[in-house]
């Protein structure tokens, strides 16, 4: 079972959304969002998508939060996909599926364009919609016994453009075809080999490894990280769609910042810098 500490003296009060199926907390500059539907292996319902959106907005607007971790509750799954029990009501035909997509579109766009780094801390099943969530994160760290897959072909549904764009970007078109055409599952070793995840760690070390990276990010200069995030996002776009002015402005903000001056002083004084994000 993933060892996520429940109590921390530096932890702000927990919040919950979607009737407790989305949990939100903050500790040491790190925001944590937990998919808390373990009886259904954290399958995502529309209410959970909406709750995820609320949590993301609150953590985005919290100046103490510099990085966000996404994690699944229990010991079975990160997110095992969409809640198929809702399909008869919400996705039973093309019109209903389109309405379902519209209702979750704002949350998916928020996740895709989030201004702060997001780390997906993955253990157990990461399937279908769970893959969509994980692939939208900046960094994916997984326990060695995790499983990944997109079973759309086994359900008779089309996987969305955004999800497939991210999949092709991470693993390339050949592996994207193999995964999509077969609906196969792969383990963490294969996932890290093909570039789907960034790091594989022993199950018992997952939370510690994730928090170590999150705290490192939190201690670095926020404007420099934001500049890197903006620039990488633009690099991934087609040349004609790139916003080079956004890249330039992010660079200017860094060079004119207090943090840049603090970084230089700390280097010369051989001490750890204290960045303020301004």
Buried (B, 14 or more C-beta within 10 A) or exposed (E): EBEBEEEEEEBBEEBBBBEEBBBBBBBBBBBBBBBBBBEBBBBBBBBBBBBBBBBBEBBBEBEEBBBBBBBBBBEBBBBBBBBBEBBEEBBEEEEBBEEBEEEBEEBBEBBBEBEBBBBBBBBBBBBBBBBBBBBBBBBBBBBBEBBBBBBBBEBEBEBBEBBBBBBBEBBEEEBBEEBBEEBBBBBBEBBBBBEBBBBBBEBEBBBEBBBEBBBEBBBBBBBBBBBBBBBEBBEEEEEEEBEEEBBEEBBEBBEEBEBBEBBEEBEEEEEEBEBEBE
